[in-house]
């Protein structure tokens, strides 16, 4: 309605509703976007500056698209819309770090990890963090690109050691994700690299980096890589891995034994 009350409205109510839809499954993304378009239309209709979409508006819709089949493409489209809004004078639509991280997540979950890494590259080094790098590596894990995941890990370490950016210090999740990326790849080096990364993680922890304290998950990820590898004696390698697991204060869990049983079963059946 184009009466006096419409001029007292603001984008806050719209943002709250879009945020609520972003947390729901089903066709929530489309519903959130329709509300955004309604907000844009009402701003154009009334020229009420309080109704102009801002970074919160666009981020809410982007968040709704993260797990959507075309989420990566939609996130990039929304980012481009935001840049257009900024060029058109809407400074409140300028993408912030949270917005970029949501767009990266959408890209990484929808086969557009190279685009996620491009977005990461555009962020100032002082604002990069292990969370953003982990997002990129998780995308490469889905795509089975171990070499690309490890390249991202090396960039993290370079920013830490040569730039002094503590926010980029890799953690246990960084190493685990990188190991799983190698494990899901078809490279002949996948087992060797998985073991080497585990060694590196343990060395960092023993050197005083508590963020790299190993747990059963990282050992199971290496065991999974070994199980999927080629050659004989895989069950022996996994048993040796579990012995090492206990030597650093971890204990094999049910998933650990399931990996071992499956590996032994495959060896017997081959």
Secondary structure, DSSP 8 states (H G I E B T S, - for coil): --SGGGGG--HHHHHHHHHHHHTS-SSHHHHHHHHHHHHHHHHHHH--GGGS--HHHHHHHHHHTTTSTTHHHHHHHHHHHHHHHHHTT-GGG---HHHHHHHHHHHHTTT-HHHHHHHHHTS-GGG--HHHHHHHHHHHHHTT-HHHHHHHHHHHHHHHHHH--GGG---HHHHHHHHHHHHTS--TTHHHHHHHHHHHHHHHHHTT-GGG---HHHHHHHHHHHHHSSSS-HHHHHHHHHHHHHHTT----HHHHHHHHHHHHHHHH-
